[in-house]
Amino acid sequence: MIVCASTFWRNAWKYQSRAYRHCFWDTGTILANLLAAASARGIPANLLAGFADASVSRLIGLDTEREAPIALVALGKAPHAIAAAPLPVEPLQVETMPLSKTEIDYPAIRAMHEASSLESGAAVKAWRETKATAAQRQKSSADGEDAGRSFPLQPFNDAALPQDTIEDVIVRRGSTRQFAREPITFAQLSTVLERSTCGIPADFLATSEPALNHIYLIVHAVEGLASGAYVFQRDQQALELLKEGDFRREAGFLGLDQDIPADCSVNVYFLADLNRALARFGNRGYRAAQLEAAIIGGKIYLAAYAQRLGASGLTFFDDDVTEFFSPHAAGKSVMFLVALGKSAKKRIA
């Protein structure tokens, strides 16, 4: 069992209370690597977003004023069911170096995490057994509407896929800080989308229930695809055109006025209907939506770097992103953003 934990101050010194999101973004991209490596080795892996927070924190010796467990991953397969809880285990007592001479506390982070915590094994069991109701399974009013022209994905076949090992790709993977304004191919983008959205083995995601996040794109430079705003229809494995046009300036603004989202080939946004997520999972639905987006984002990183492309995770102006993709995205909240394209620096070898 692998426990992924996050120290709030690591990002809060720069992003303040907003750093709570980064706990999930960083964990999710790491989990994408872990799940991919386990799959490559044929090791069963299951992500657990539901666990008794205080018990896990106590077991691994976390100072809950400063850090928290974000997710667990169970690796391997037990030969038989565990009949009873094991004997008590002494908690870890690991000394750590301070991150800085002074730290500023952001109580909103701690309050948010506590508000979505589960107190006991019984609470975890009840949370896991939560099933989406028929109303929650229904698509939101904007989903599935005929938004415009449809472009079925055209991914590479197995013979044309890169043959690098997952270890090589993980070592190569970075975070591109400068993109060239050059196009990628539709096959490359299609492969990224197909491979990154094929499912996550998690306790909050079932094949019969809808994903928590919807994927939107701003396409700048993709051969065979008009520039514009799109939504990815997973069931049809196709991109639906919402509006056509050159939106480099708008993408730069939406990504906190940075050059990266303006210069890349494609921006991929994850938007979730948090009302539905919270109705289904309680306050922990926010964690689930963030984790799902970040893990898929991490898979996008891997799929891009496997093809010698670049990728970069970014932050954004929340309401402006929703407005840009509305009316289709009305009522949804932005969880994550990944930029894709060709690096302007030395080509990824």
Summary of the structure (lengths in Angstrom):
residues: 349
radius of gyration: 20.4
end to end distance: 34.2
largest distance: 62.5
contacts: 1077
relative contact order: 0.17
helix: 38%
strand: 21%
